[in-house]
Amino acid sequence: MQNICAVFDIGKTNKKLLAFNESFDVVYEHQVVFEEVLDDDGDVCDDLKALTEWVLAQIEVLKSNTEFTLKALNFSAYGASLVHIGANLQPVTPLYNYLKVMPRKLKDEFLAKYGPAEDFFRAVASPNLGLLNSGLQLYWLKYEKVEFFKHVRYSLHLPQYLSFLFSGKAQAEFTSIGCHTALWDFDAFKYHNWVEAERLKSISLEPVKASETVEAEQVVVGPGIHDSSAALVPYLKSAEDFVLISTGTWCITLNPNNHTALTNKELENDGLNFISFEGKTVRAARLFSGNEHERQVKHLASYFSVSEDYYKNVKFDYKLIQQLRKAHKQVMPDQVELGELRECPFVERNINMFRTYEEAYHQFIMDLVTQQIASTKQTFGNNAPKKIFVDGGFSRNEIFMNLLSEAFFNIEVYASEVAQASALGAALVISDAWTKQPFETSKLKLKRYF
């Protein structure tokens, strides 16, 4: 029987259970997709009841598997979502979607009490994101859902709620508290004063590090970890002086070595702070590049009468890059304010100027990389890193990777293929409690670009 660490990796779409052996190989995987349900306002949200029942049932299935001995259990989940638990230790409300709109009047009232906005959001090191600032969800509940609020005993971020199901221990944890929640004062490194002023005891538990575990029924149980922070863990275990560009719908640059205070200018340019599993500040910057890529490849496919996935056939052509640089005006990341690069420069280009799909797609990726360079550099602080790791969808895009490597010619640039990065990070972060084997860097599957 193999000793395993099980991880529930909960995304907005896919819910997974993975098991890792002591060498950190995936030895079991089960995945499910739940239909969304409606909350009490008629807005779509995750089905908390179905998720809870599935999690509890699946761990029993795994325990009954004669191939494995369950030694540890942890949880990786999306952030900015709170589960409000009552005195009976059951959820009081639906799992509200962070895309719900915060009433303008309520937001204005909040900032009148705790603003001005510029000072408040700089202190909590997050852009002004409405209910995506999960702390404001609790403020909203207090004033808009009084009947619910008065029954709330604990307000737990989703990873910590999943841990609570097995440990019976209500906890706050640094990576979840530090993820654009508007709860944490990064200057004082404690809960912001507004949390105490509003008497929000349900959420102001003393945060624990993601590596702190408890034991329940002879199984080590982790406190759960925010998925973006979990994806950083394999690199923190393997390298020192680096930044990670995690690419998907959002391209998020994470620099665990920049601990300087966030400036208002950086905040305006979608800079923010996270907290690592070790409880240290991580500088971050984000771009909506994956979404823009999806939008533009549909547009290009329609214009050039090809399939939407035709871009996968386009090979990196440096001669074509040079021709495009001569033929068209290029936006240079060092010559403009990042705020001017919020929108991809390609949207301003006339598609009639390009003779082929290959030309247009190369120019689009050139413009996208221009944005990425500016965004990533914003996280550097006073010192450029020695290495840049890129994981996710763009790590497999040869044009993107070659152009990024060219721009950061004095930094080692790697594409990384980490299988199940968030789940692996959740297993790694509590590894000292369940395995003595070290994590092998070879599992990162790095490809260097020159």
VMD Tcl script that draws the C-alpha trace (Angstrom):
set ca {
  {0.00 0.00 0.00}
  {1.29 3.44 -0.95}
  {1.25 6.30 1.53}
  {-0.58 9.20 -0.07}
  {-1.52 12.82 0.42}
  {-4.97 13.60 -1.00}
  {-5.72 17.09 -2.31}
  {-9.06 18.54 -3.26}
  {-8.33 21.12 -5.97}
  {-11.44 23.24 -6.40}
  {-11.68 25.51 -9.43}
  {-14.64 27.56 -10.59}
  {-15.39 24.93 -13.26}
  {-13.55 21.71 -12.45}
  {-13.51 20.10 -9.01}
  {-10.74 17.51 -8.61}
  {-9.50 15.01 -6.09}
  {-5.87 14.02 -6.60}
  {-3.62 11.74 -4.59}
  {0.17 12.09 -4.51}
  {2.57 9.35 -3.44}
  {5.67 10.14 -1.39}
  {7.59 10.95 -4.58}
  {4.93 13.53 -5.48}
  {3.60 11.56 -8.43}
  {-0.15 11.64 -9.09}
  {-1.44 8.12 -8.41}
  {-5.18 8.82 -8.33}
  {-7.43 11.41 -9.93}
  {-11.16 12.01 -9.98}
  {-12.88 15.04 -11.52}
  {-16.41 16.38 -11.58}
  {-18.27 19.44 -12.86}
  {-21.32 20.69 -10.97}
  {-24.17 22.70 -12.42}
  {-24.33 26.16 -10.92}
  {-27.36 27.07 -8.79}
  {-29.09 30.34 -7.94}
  {-28.55 32.21 -4.68}
  {-31.34 33.97 -2.79}
  {-31.01 36.99 -5.13}
  {-31.35 34.86 -8.27}
  {-27.63 35.15 -9.16}
  {-25.63 32.08 -10.19}
  {-23.21 30.57 -7.69}
  {-21.39 27.33 -6.92}
  {-23.54 24.60 -5.39}
  {-22.08 24.47 -1.87}
  {-24.28 21.59 -0.75}
  {-23.29 19.41 -3.72}
  {-19.62 20.32 -3.29}
  {-19.68 19.49 0.43}
  {-21.39 16.14 -0.11}
  {-19.00 15.23 -2.93}
  {-15.90 16.07 -0.88}
  {-17.06 14.02 2.11}
  {-18.09 11.06 -0.08}
  {-14.90 11.03 -2.15}
  {-12.60 10.86 0.84}
  {-14.47 7.77 2.00}
  {-13.98 6.21 -1.44}
  {-10.26 6.93 -1.22}
  {-10.01 5.54 2.32}
  {-11.62 2.29 1.19}
  {-9.14 1.87 -1.69}
  {-6.84 -1.00 -0.70}
  {-3.96 0.39 -2.80}
  {-3.47 3.42 -0.56}
  {-2.92 4.50 3.02}
  {-4.20 8.04 3.50}
  {-1.59 9.93 5.51}
  {-2.47 13.55 4.75}
  {-5.19 15.75 3.30}
  {-5.13 19.32 2.01}
  {-7.14 21.70 -0.12}
  {-6.46 24.16 -2.93}
  {-9.32 26.40 -4.01}
  {-10.14 29.65 -5.73}
  {-10.10 32.76 -3.58}
  {-12.42 35.64 -2.78}
  {-15.22 33.33 -1.67}
  {-16.51 33.01 1.89}
  {-18.51 30.26 3.55}
  {-20.47 31.64 6.51}
  {-21.03 29.05 9.24}
  {-23.59 29.27 12.03}
  {-23.64 28.05 15.64}
  {-24.73 24.62 14.40}
  {-21.52 24.54 12.29}
  {-23.55 24.44 9.06}
  {-23.46 27.04 6.25}
  {-25.85 29.94 6.79}
  {-25.81 31.38 3.25}
  {-25.21 30.24 -0.34}
  {-21.63 30.40 -1.61}
  {-22.07 33.87 -3.10}
  {-20.28 34.51 -6.40}
  {-17.55 37.14 -6.17}
  {-18.82 38.57 -9.46}
  {-21.99 39.84 -7.74}
  {-22.23 43.62 -7.86}
  {-21.75 45.53 -4.63}
  {-24.41 48.28 -4.36}
  {-22.83 51.64 -5.19}
  {-24.42 53.32 -2.17}
  {-23.01 50.70 0.20}
  {-19.54 50.99 -1.31}
  {-19.66 54.79 -1.01}
  {-20.70 54.46 2.62}
  {-17.80 52.10 3.31}
  {-15.24 54.44 1.76}
  {-16.77 57.44 3.56}
  {-16.00 55.62 6.82}
  {-12.65 54.03 5.99}
  {-11.30 55.90 2.97}
  {-10.27 57.85 1.07}
  {-10.20 55.05 -1.50}
  {-6.62 55.73 -2.61}
  {-5.26 55.38 0.94}
  {-7.43 52.42 1.88}
  {-6.67 50.27 -1.15}
  {-2.96 51.06 -0.99}
  {-2.90 49.90 2.65}
  {-4.69 46.63 1.83}
  {-2.50 46.27 -1.30}
  {-5.31 45.51 -3.70}
  {-7.11 47.24 -6.55}
  {-10.68 48.32 -5.86}
  {-12.48 45.15 -7.01}
  {-15.91 45.30 -5.38}
  {-17.01 41.93 -3.98}
  {-13.87 40.34 -5.43}
  {-12.39 41.99 -2.32}
  {-13.87 39.21 -0.21}
  {-13.83 41.20 3.03}
  {-16.39 43.51 1.47}
  {-18.67 40.50 1.02}
  {-18.95 40.28 4.80}
  {-19.57 44.03 5.05}
  {-22.28 43.61 2.40}
  {-23.78 40.71 4.33}
  {-23.87 42.78 7.54}
  {-25.88 45.60 5.98}
  {-27.79 43.92 3.14}
  {-28.53 40.47 4.62}
  {-29.10 41.19 8.31}
  {-31.11 38.01 8.98}
  {-28.24 35.90 7.66}
  {-25.50 37.93 9.28}
  {-26.81 37.66 12.83}
  {-26.48 33.87 12.69}
  {-22.87 33.82 11.41}
  {-20.29 32.39 13.80}
  {-17.37 31.88 11.40}
  {-16.65 33.30 7.95}
  {-14.11 31.03 6.28}
  {-12.49 31.34 2.88}
  {-13.34 28.35 0.70}
  {-10.05 26.41 1.22}
  {-10.40 26.77 5.00}
  {-14.05 25.70 4.92}
  {-13.05 22.47 3.15}
  {-10.37 21.88 5.80}
  {-12.93 22.58 8.54}
  {-15.10 19.72 7.23}
  {-12.40 17.27 8.33}
  {-10.49 19.00 11.12}
  {-13.49 20.60 12.85}
  {-11.21 23.59 13.40}
  {-12.20 27.04 12.11}
  {-9.08 28.79 10.82}
  {-7.87 31.78 8.86}
  {-4.80 31.21 6.68}
  {-2.30 33.71 5.27}
  {-2.56 33.02 1.52}
  {-6.36 33.34 1.57}
  {-6.38 36.41 3.84}
  {-3.65 38.04 1.72}
  {-5.35 37.59 -1.67}
  {-6.97 40.96 -2.54}
  {-9.44 40.57 0.35}
  {-9.25 44.18 1.65}
  {-8.98 42.58 5.11}
  {-5.22 42.76 5.66}
  {-3.21 45.92 6.35}
  {0.13 45.23 4.65}
  {1.77 48.24 6.33}
  {0.98 47.02 9.85}
  {0.85 43.34 8.79}
  {-2.36 42.70 10.67}
  {-6.08 42.89 10.04}
  {-7.06 46.36 8.89}
  {-8.67 48.54 11.55}
  {-12.02 48.49 9.75}
  {-12.46 44.78 10.59}
  {-12.37 45.53 14.32}
  {-14.40 48.73 13.94}
  {-17.20 46.70 12.33}
  {-16.87 43.97 15.00}
  {-16.41 41.27 12.36}
  {-15.29 38.60 14.79}
  {-16.38 35.81 12.45}
  {-13.49 36.54 10.09}
  {-10.77 37.94 12.36}
  {-9.26 34.63 13.46}
  {-5.49 34.65 13.96}
  {-4.06 33.50 10.59}
  {-1.96 30.33 10.43}
  {0.70 29.44 7.90}
  {-0.39 27.03 5.17}
  {2.15 24.50 6.50}
  {0.50 24.22 9.92}
  {-1.45 20.99 10.27}
  {-3.77 19.26 12.72}
  {-4.50 15.55 13.08}
  {-7.98 14.11 12.69}
  {-8.67 10.35 12.73}
  {-4.96 9.60 12.19}
  {-4.82 11.79 9.09}
  {-2.76 15.00 8.91}
  {-5.07 17.79 7.73}
  {-3.73 21.02 6.23}
  {-5.55 24.34 6.61}
  {-6.03 24.76 2.84}
  {-4.33 27.23 0.53}
  {-5.35 29.77 -2.12}
  {-4.81 28.22 -5.56}
  {-2.59 30.95 -7.08}
  {-0.34 30.87 -4.01}
  {-0.32 27.06 -4.14}
  {0.99 27.16 -7.73}
  {3.97 29.19 -6.47}
  {5.00 26.56 -3.89}
  {6.85 24.10 -6.22}
  {9.08 26.98 -7.36}
  {9.68 28.24 -3.83}
  {10.78 24.70 -2.96}
  {13.15 24.55 -5.95}
  {14.58 28.01 -6.66}
  {15.51 31.23 -4.91}
  {15.87 34.35 -7.05}
  {12.95 34.16 -9.52}
  {9.58 35.44 -10.59}
  {6.74 33.26 -11.82}
  {4.39 34.30 -14.62}
  {1.33 32.12 -14.15}
  {-0.69 32.28 -17.36}
  {-4.32 31.48 -18.01}
  {-7.34 33.72 -18.35}
  {-5.30 36.10 -16.21}
  {-1.52 36.34 -16.53}
  {-0.27 36.96 -13.00}
  {3.37 37.74 -12.27}
  {4.41 36.71 -8.75}
  {7.67 37.91 -7.17}
  {8.25 36.39 -3.72}
  {11.45 38.42 -3.23}
  {10.02 41.93 -3.50}
  {8.87 43.00 -0.04}
  {8.73 46.76 -0.66}
  {5.56 48.73 0.04}
  {3.08 48.90 -2.82}
  {2.82 52.39 -4.32}
  {-0.36 54.09 -5.51}
  {1.05 54.13 -9.05}
  {1.60 50.35 -8.97}
  {-1.89 49.87 -7.59}
  {-3.36 51.91 -10.46}
  {-1.52 49.62 -12.87}
  {-3.10 46.44 -11.44}
  {-0.26 45.74 -9.03}
  {-1.12 44.09 -5.73}
  {0.31 42.01 -2.91}
  {-0.31 38.39 -2.03}
  {1.02 36.51 1.00}
  {3.07 33.35 0.51}
  {2.52 30.07 2.35}
  {5.34 31.18 4.66}
  {3.45 34.33 5.63}
  {5.67 36.68 3.59}
  {4.62 39.42 1.17}
  {4.59 38.51 -2.53}
  {4.46 41.31 -5.12}
  {2.07 40.59 -7.96}
  {0.81 42.20 -11.15}
  {-1.96 40.98 -13.43}
  {-3.09 41.22 -17.03}
  {-6.24 39.89 -18.70}
  {-4.12 38.41 -21.50}
  {-5.65 34.96 -21.76}
  {-9.06 36.49 -22.22}
  {-7.69 38.86 -24.88}
  {-6.02 35.95 -26.69}
  {-9.30 34.04 -26.80}
  {-11.07 37.11 -28.18}
  {-8.50 37.91 -30.85}
  {-8.04 34.36 -32.20}
  {-11.80 34.24 -32.82}
  {-11.56 37.56 -34.66}
  {-8.56 36.45 -36.74}
  {-10.17 33.10 -37.54}
  {-13.28 34.84 -38.83}
  {-11.32 37.37 -40.92}
  {-8.92 34.84 -42.50}
  {-11.53 32.06 -42.76}
  {-9.65 29.49 -40.72}
  {-10.52 27.44 -37.63}
  {-10.38 29.10 -34.22}
  {-7.50 26.89 -33.13}
  {-5.45 27.61 -36.28}
  {-3.00 29.62 -34.15}
  {-1.67 26.29 -32.80}
  {-0.19 25.63 -36.26}
  {1.67 28.94 -36.47}
  {5.42 28.45 -36.01}
  {7.71 31.10 -34.55}
  {9.29 33.02 -37.44}
  {11.96 35.52 -36.40}
  {12.38 36.85 -39.95}
  {8.68 37.68 -39.94}
  {9.11 39.41 -36.56}
  {11.86 41.59 -38.05}
  {9.73 42.43 -41.08}
  {6.78 43.42 -38.88}
  {9.01 45.63 -36.74}
  {10.05 47.52 -39.88}
  {6.61 47.67 -41.46}
  {4.53 48.71 -38.44}
  {4.99 51.04 -35.52}
  {5.74 49.03 -32.40}
  {4.78 50.06 -28.89}
  {7.77 49.85 -26.54}
  {7.05 48.94 -22.90}
  {9.77 51.24 -21.53}
  {8.48 54.27 -23.41}
  {4.93 54.43 -22.05}
  {3.15 54.32 -18.73}
  {1.83 50.84 -17.96}
  {-1.63 52.36 -17.61}
  {-1.55 53.04 -21.35}
  {-0.94 49.33 -21.92}
  {-4.01 48.14 -20.03}
  {-5.52 47.40 -23.42}
  {-3.53 45.36 -25.90}
  {-2.06 47.64 -28.63}
  {-3.32 45.19 -31.25}
  {-6.91 46.42 -30.81}
  {-5.84 49.73 -32.43}
  {-4.36 48.05 -35.50}
  {-6.14 47.75 -38.84}
  {-6.35 44.05 -39.62}
  {-6.39 44.88 -43.37}
  {-2.69 45.74 -43.05}
  {-1.80 42.06 -42.66}
  {-1.65 39.80 -45.70}
  {-1.80 36.50 -43.82}
  {-3.02 35.01 -40.58}
  {0.61 34.30 -39.67}
  {1.53 37.98 -39.97}
  {-1.44 39.15 -37.93}
  {-0.95 36.53 -35.22}
  {2.76 37.29 -34.86}
  {1.96 41.00 -34.48}
  {-0.75 40.25 -31.94}
  {1.62 38.18 -29.78}
  {4.27 40.91 -30.12}
  {1.77 43.41 -28.73}
  {0.68 41.02 -25.99}
  {4.29 40.45 -24.93}
  {4.84 44.22 -24.81}
  {2.11 44.37 -22.17}
  {3.58 41.40 -20.33}
  {7.07 42.94 -20.20}
  {5.73 46.13 -18.62}
  {3.56 44.23 -16.15}
  {6.29 41.81 -15.11}
  {8.92 44.53 -14.71}
  {6.59 46.29 -12.30}
  {7.12 43.45 -9.81}
  {10.92 43.60 -9.89}
  {11.41 46.42 -7.40}
  {15.08 47.39 -7.10}
  {16.50 44.07 -8.31}
  {15.79 42.04 -11.42}
  {15.55 38.29 -10.74}
  {17.96 35.69 -12.10}
  {15.17 33.52 -13.48}
  {11.68 33.86 -14.92}
  {9.41 30.80 -14.95}
  {6.31 30.78 -17.15}
  {3.62 28.17 -16.60}
  {0.11 27.70 -17.96}
  {-1.16 28.16 -21.52}
  {1.35 30.75 -22.79}
  {4.30 28.58 -21.70}
  {3.41 26.39 -24.70}
  {3.28 29.33 -27.13}
  {6.65 29.43 -28.93}
  {6.14 32.97 -30.21}
  {5.28 34.31 -26.76}
  {8.19 32.52 -25.08}
  {10.82 33.49 -27.67}
  {9.81 37.16 -27.56}
  {9.76 37.18 -23.77}
  {13.23 35.63 -23.69}
  {14.49 38.23 -26.17}
  {13.15 41.07 -24.01}
  {14.67 39.65 -20.82}
  {17.94 38.64 -22.49}
  {19.90 39.08 -19.25}
  {17.56 36.79 -17.27}
  {17.16 33.02 -17.64}
  {13.65 32.45 -19.05}
  {12.04 29.02 -18.71}
  {8.77 27.47 -19.81}
  {7.57 25.13 -17.11}
  {5.15 22.23 -17.36}
  {4.03 21.40 -13.84}
  {1.30 18.79 -13.75}
  {-1.53 19.91 -11.46}
  {0.50 22.83 -10.05}
  {-2.04 24.04 -7.47}
  {-2.74 20.56 -6.13}
  {0.99 19.76 -6.05}
  {1.61 22.98 -4.12}
  {-1.04 22.00 -1.56}
  {0.65 18.61 -1.08}
  {4.12 20.13 -0.90}
  {3.24 22.79 1.61}
  {2.44 20.15 4.27}
  {5.02 17.60 3.03}
  {7.09 17.70 6.22}
  {4.12 16.16 8.03}
  {3.66 13.14 5.73}
  {6.81 12.29 3.74}
  {10.57 12.40 4.20}
  {11.31 12.44 0.48}
  {12.52 15.72 -1.06}
  {10.82 17.33 -4.02}
  {12.82 16.74 -7.19}
  {13.27 19.85 -9.34}
  {13.05 17.64 -12.45}
  {9.28 17.48 -11.91}
  {9.06 21.10 -13.04}
  {9.95 20.01 -16.61}
  {11.78 23.20 -17.51}
  {12.62 24.33 -21.04}
  {14.99 27.26 -21.33}
  {14.58 29.86 -24.08}
  {17.59 31.77 -25.44}
}
mol new
graphics top color blue
foreach p $ca { graphics top sphere $p radius 0.5 }
foreach p [lrange $ca 0 end-1] q [lrange $ca 1 end] { graphics top cylinder $p $q radius 0.2 }
display resetview
